[in-house]
Amino acid sequence: MIAIDNVLWDGKVADTAVTDPDTTTIRTLNQKLYSDKRVDLSLVPIGDGLTLLRKR
């Protein structure tokens, strides 16, 4: 089990107008995790977002 904190980045990841390097990096990580068929994941919308993932 891996937990990744702050994946919503204060909502900035959903705002395509925000293009600073930190936001872009988190957005890219979220997309890669979502596309990765080797893991199951769940985004928990508490605080600033928590992604939980485990190897299939």
Backbone as CSV, one residue per row, in Angstrom:
resi,resn,N_x,N_y,N_z,CA_x,CA_y,CA_z,C_x,C_y,C_z
1,MET,0.850,-1.168,0.000,0.000,0.000,0.000,0.893,1.227,0.000
2,ILE,0.570,2.153,-0.865,1.275,3.435,-0.928,0.230,4.530,-0.781
3,ALA,0.531,5.520,0.051,-0.352,6.676,0.228,0.386,7.918,-0.258
4,ILE,-0.284,8.708,-1.071,0.291,9.950,-1.597,-0.630,11.096,-1.183
5,ASP,-0.074,12.046,-0.452,-0.849,13.154,0.090,-0.828,14.354,-0.854
6,ASN,-1.808,15.225,-0.699,-1.906,16.507,-1.414,-2.092,16.368,-2.920
7,VAL,-2.813,15.341,-3.361,-2.978,15.120,-4.796,-4.014,16.039,-5.443
8,LEU,-4.784,16.752,-4.635,-5.726,17.722,-5.209,-5.126,19.118,-5.260
9,TRP,-4.058,19.317,-4.520,-3.270,20.560,-4.563,-4.149,21.800,-4.478
10,ASP,-4.992,21.815,-3.438,-5.889,22.943,-3.184,-6.839,23.196,-4.364
11,GLY,-7.180,22.132,-5.098,-8.084,22.243,-6.240,-7.430,22.708,-7.523
12,LYS,-6.154,23.048,-7.458,-5.465,23.583,-8.639,-5.320,22.562,-9.760
13,VAL,-5.245,21.259,-9.430,-5.069,20.248,-10.478,-6.253,20.200,-11.436
14,ALA,-7.426,20.626,-10.982,-8.613,20.627,-11.841,-8.741,21.898,-12.670
15,ASP,-7.957,22.904,-12.344,-8.021,24.191,-13.048,-6.953,24.218,-14.137
16,THR,-7.354,24.053,-15.386,-6.390,23.990,-16.490,-5.656,25.308,-16.714
17,ALA,-6.151,26.387,-16.138,-5.468,27.681,-16.270,-4.224,27.754,-15.390
18,VAL,-4.138,26.885,-14.389,-2.970,26.865,-13.504,-1.913,25.976,-14.135
19,THR,-0.744,26.550,-14.447,0.295,25.793,-15.155,1.666,25.894,-14.485
20,ASP,1.694,26.209,-13.182,2.992,26.266,-12.510,3.590,24.856,-12.434
21,PRO,4.898,24.742,-12.274,5.565,23.429,-12.308,5.048,22.431,-11.269
22,ASP,4.756,22.877,-10.052,4.274,21.956,-9.020,2.917,21.371,-9.398
23,THR,2.014,22.213,-9.820,0.674,21.757,-10.204,0.740,20.832,-11.407
24,THR,1.531,21.175,-12.377,1.678,20.345,-13.573,2.243,18.972,-13.225
25,THR,3.205,18.935,-12.319,3.803,17.668,-11.903,2.782,16.785,-11.195
26,ILE,2.005,17.349,-10.298,0.983,16.573,-9.588,-0.092,16.102,-10.555
27,ARG,-0.482,16.946,-11.482,-1.475,16.579,-12.498,-0.960,15.399,-13.338
28,THR,0.309,15.453,-13.726,0.921,14.376,-14.514,0.988,13.080,-13.705
29,LEU,1.379,13.176,-12.434,1.416,11.995,-11.575,0.036,11.365,-11.463
30,ASN,-0.986,12.166,-11.218,-2.345,11.645,-11.102,-2.759,10.917,-12.375
31,GLN,-2.450,11.490,-13.525,-2.813,10.857,-14.802,-2.064,9.542,-15.002
32,LYS,-0.782,9.519,-14.675,0.000,8.282,-14.836,-0.520,7.183,-13.918
33,LEU,-0.832,7.534,-12.681,-1.364,6.535,-11.757,-2.712,6.012,-12.249
34,TYR,-3.552,6.896,-12.739,-4.866,6.505,-13.247,-4.752,5.545,-14.433
35,SER,-3.763,5.749,-15.274,-3.580,4.936,-16.482,-2.835,3.635,-16.239
36,ASP,-2.205,3.500,-15.089,-1.351,2.343,-14.810,-2.200,1.133,-14.436
37,LYS,-2.228,0.141,-15.298,-3.024,-1.068,-15.082,-2.410,-2.000,-14.041
38,ARG,-1.215,-1.683,-13.556,-0.558,-2.541,-12.565,-1.015,-2.251,-11.146
39,VAL,-1.779,-1.183,-10.955,-2.197,-0.808,-9.607,-3.698,-0.546,-9.543
40,ASP,-4.249,-0.744,-8.354,-5.606,-0.310,-8.036,-5.449,0.940,-7.200
41,LEU,-6.275,1.946,-7.445,-6.129,3.168,-6.665,-7.457,3.760,-6.285
42,SER,-7.390,4.567,-5.259,-8.565,5.271,-4.768,-8.134,6.653,-4.315
43,LEU,-8.883,7.651,-4.719,-8.619,9.016,-4.276,-9.602,9.325,-3.151
44,VAL,-9.062,9.669,-2.007,-9.886,10.006,-0.853,-9.919,11.532,-0.744
45,PRO,-11.095,12.139,-0.932,-11.175,13.600,-0.974,-11.258,14.240,0.418
46,ILE,-10.290,13.915,1.271,-10.214,14.553,2.580,-8.998,15.466,2.589
47,GLY,-9.087,16.547,3.322,-7.974,17.493,3.345,-7.687,17.987,1.941
48,ASP,-6.468,17.799,1.511,-6.048,18.231,0.180,-5.927,17.058,-0.779
49,GLY,-6.595,15.969,-0.457,-6.613,14.794,-1.323,-5.558,13.780,-0.946
50,LEU,-5.970,12.529,-0.893,-5.067,11.434,-0.559,-5.319,10.312,-1.550
51,THR,-4.279,9.881,-2.242,-4.395,8.745,-3.145,-3.823,7.530,-2.451
52,LEU,-4.601,6.442,-2.473,-4.161,5.157,-1.945,-4.028,4.214,-3.132
53,LEU,-2.889,3.529,-3.222,-2.738,2.574,-4.311,-2.061,1.314,-3.824
54,ARG,-2.385,0.235,-4.513,-1.772,-1.050,-4.195,-1.505,-1.800,-5.496
55,LYS,-0.478,-2.599,-5.454,-0.117,-3.405,-6.609,-1.150,-4.489,-6.817
56,ARG,-1.559,-4.690,-8.075,-2.530,-5.753,-8.396,-1.902,-7.103,-8.275
